[in-house]
Amino acid sequence: MIDSILSEREAKNGLHVTAIAIHIFNETIDLFDAPENSLNYEVLKKKVNSILASEVKKKKGGKYLKVINPKTGKGSRGFYKMRFKRGS
């Protein structure tokens, strides 16, 4: 689901973890489900953040990149984008 969100045209320059988590939460929420059975937003946000952070740390084959801040040259905190393969 993260792949489909980050591969959208609007997310070409990256999205913040909260925007990704809100999108997933809104897609998976069920209005007729009991509140105790529904997914907690904060738990979902932490899981999305851990998935993205672990993928960025991979040496080879990571799907995601941190968005680089042009002023500082460092990764922007919480912003991620897709890693696109060249030539294929």
Backbone hydrogen bonds, N-H to C=O, Kabsch-Sander energy under -0.5 kcal/mol:
donor,donor_aa,acceptor,acceptor_aa,energy
5,I,1,M,-1.7
6,L,2,I,-2.6
7,S,3,D,-1.5
8,E,5,I,-0.9
11,A,8,E,-1.0
12,K,9,R,-1.3
14,G,11,A,-1.4
15,L,80,Y,-2.6
17,V,78,G,-1.7
20,I,16,H,-1.9
21,A,17,V,-2.8
22,I,18,T,-2.5
23,H,19,A,-2.0
24,I,20,I,-2.3
25,F,21,A,-2.8
26,N,22,I,-2.6
27,E,23,H,-1.7
28,T,24,I,-2.0
29,I,25,F,-1.3
31,L,29,I,-0.5
33,D,30,D,-1.3
37,N,34,A,-1.4
38,S,34,A,-0.9
44,L,40,N,-2.2
45,K,41,Y,-2.7
46,K,42,E,-2.0
47,K,43,V,-2.1
48,V,44,L,-2.5
49,N,45,K,-2.4
50,S,46,K,-2.2
51,I,47,K,-2.3
52,L,48,V,-2.5
53,A,49,N,-2.5
54,S,50,S,-2.1
55,E,51,I,-1.9
56,V,52,L,-1.9
57,K,53,A,-1.5
58,K,54,S,-0.6
58,K,55,E,-0.6
65,L,81,K,-2.8
67,V,79,F,-1.6
69,N,74,K,-3.4
73,G,69,N,-2.8
76,S,67,V,-3.7
79,F,76,S,-1.5
80,Y,15,L,-2.6
81,K,65,L,-2.3
83,R,63,K,-2.9
84,F,82,M,-0.7
